Amino acid sequence: MELSRRLRKALGITAREFNGALELYDPAPGRDNTYPERMVSYYFIRALARALPNSNVLLEIPITGRTRRGWDNHIDALVFNDDEIVVAEFKVGWAPSHWMALAKDLERLQRPSVAKEIRNCLERSPRGAAIRHQRPYIVLGSDCWFQDRANAWKAGSKSGNWVLPKAMLPAKRDYLAVYDDEGADFDGYYFTWALMPFPGLKR
């Protein structure tokens, strides 16, 4: 089964887990339209680990930045097994600017220096050097609170001020509901994600 189908199946499981936790505890009392980014990314990372059998998971991987500070950037998650490797970034999506921020993350990940640094870190380990990842990917994960925005994410269309950045149009994009609801500021809560090849990381 291709990764896009495995990831959607796994996210269906973790979305139900997240919904179950939210039914037991309200982590954002008195606030609509926001859960912490780390809370959201946790369920995406669990799904990625399910989607890649026998996976290894590393979080907040430092990569060298462009400034003199050196290690000023990081990758949210690196999930890999012997065949596939996923570089993942996550953002909460309660404002249009967050979609733009994801596009900037994508631009950063696609720099040749990032792929080179990941390859070098793998090759420093005897076991890592023996792995040949034939299927490298980038995954961008987010959330949103209206289905028309989720539809715009998937279709690459526009919903009010929400416009998917052009850099993300080539990706395979999808969404699913964490829960359906009616409220003053939302009509449901959704996971949204984008999956694309990462040819620069192929070894």
N, C-alpha and C positions, 0 to 999 in steps of 0.2 A: 504494500500500500504506500502511495507517495506521501511525502511528509505533510502536505497541505491537508490531506484527509485524516491522517493520524493526529495532527495538531488540533483540528476541529473536534475530533472525537474526544481527545484528552481535555480540551478546554470545556467541553460540555460537562465533563465529570467535575472539574475544579470549579466551574461556575455554580454547579449545584452545591458543592461543598461551601463555597463562599456564601451563597444564599442561606444555607442552613445555619452558618455561624451568625449571619446578620439577623436571622429570626430569633436568635437567643440573646443577642447583645447589640445595642445600638452604639457604634463607635463614634458617631458624630451627632450627638443630641442637639437639637435646635438648629442644625445646619443642613440645608439641602445642597445637593450637587457636589459633594466632596467626600471622598475617602482618601486617606493618606496614600501617597505613591507607593511606599514600601508594602502596604497592605495589598494593593492591587497587583504589584509586580510579583509578590509571593505566589499568587495563584497562577499567574502566567508561567513562572519558573517551574512550579509543580507540573503543569501541563507539558512543558517542554521535556521535562525529565521522563514523563510517561510516554511521550511520543517517540523518544529515542531510546530503544531498548538498551539496558545495561549502560546507562549514561553516566558520565562524570559531570559534576556541576561545580562551577567556581563563580563566585560573585565579586563584583567591584574589582575587576582586573585592571590594574594601573597600566596606562599607556602613556608614552612620552608626549608631552604637549609641545606647542610651538613657542611658548614663552620661556624665559630664562629660569622659571621656577622648576622646569623639568617635568616631574611626575604630577601634572596638574589635571590630567584627564583620566577617565576610567570607562570601562565597559561594564554595563550593569550585570550581565550574565554571560558566561561561556558554557555551553552545554554540548558535550560531544561523546561519541562512542567510536568504535573502530572504523565506521563507514561515513558518518555524518558529523558535521560540526556546525553549531548555530551560535552566532554572535547576536546578542539581544539587547535592545534598549527599550525603556518604558517611560511613559509620561501619563499623568492623569490628564483627562481631556475636558475639563469643564469650561475652557475658554478657547476661542479660535486660535489664539497665539500658541497654544500647546501643540496644535498640529504643525505649525511652523517650526516649533522647537524640535519636534520629531524629525522634520526634514533636515534641520541643521545637524542632528545626531547622525542621520543617514549620510550626509555629506562628509562628516568627520570620519565615519567608519569606512567609507569608500576611498579614503586616502591610501595610496600605496604603502605608506610608512606603517599604517595600522596593521595591514595584512602581514607585512614583513616582520613586524614585532611579534605578532602572535605565532608565526611560523618559527621564529628564532627561539621563543620560549618553549615551544614543543620540542624542538630539536636539541635543546640543552639536556633533556632527559633521555636516557637510552631507550626507555619504553615509549616515550612520546615520539622520538625520532623514527621509530619503526612503524608508526601509524601513517597510513596514506588516506587522508580524507577525500574521497572522490566526490562527495556531495556537500559543499559548504554553502551556508545560507546566512542571511540577515533576517531577523524578526524584529518588528517594531510593534509594541503592544500599548494599548491605551484603553480608555473607557469613555462612555458618554451617557447622557440622561434623556435623550429624545430619539425615537426611532427614525425620524426623518434625518437626523444627523448621522445615525448609524447607516442608513440607506445611502446618504451622500458619501460617506466614507467608502462603502463598497462599490458604488457606481462611479465614483470620481466626479460627482456632480456638486452642486452648490445647495446649501441650506442656510438661508439668511446670510450672516457674515462668515459662516463656516465654509471654507473653500479648501479642498485638498491640494496641497502643494504639488506642482508639476513633477518634482523629483520622485514622488511616491506613486505616480500614475502607472508606471510599468509593473509594479508589484502585484502579486495576487492578494487581494484584500477581502476580508470577510468580517462577520460579526455574529454574535449570538446573545440572547437575553440572559442576564443573571436573574432578573425578576421583572415581571410586568406589574405596573402599578399606576395609580392615578394620583396626581398631586398638583399643587399650585405651580411648581417649577419643573415638573418632569412627567413623563408618561411611561416610565420604565427605565431600567438601568442595564447597560450593555457592555460587553467586552468587544473591542475592535482590534484587529491586528492586520499586519501586512507581512508577507513572506516573499523574499526574492533571493535569487542565487547570489553568491559572493565569489565570483570567479577568481578574484585576486588571491583568495585563500586556498585554492586547490593545490594539492601537493602531488 
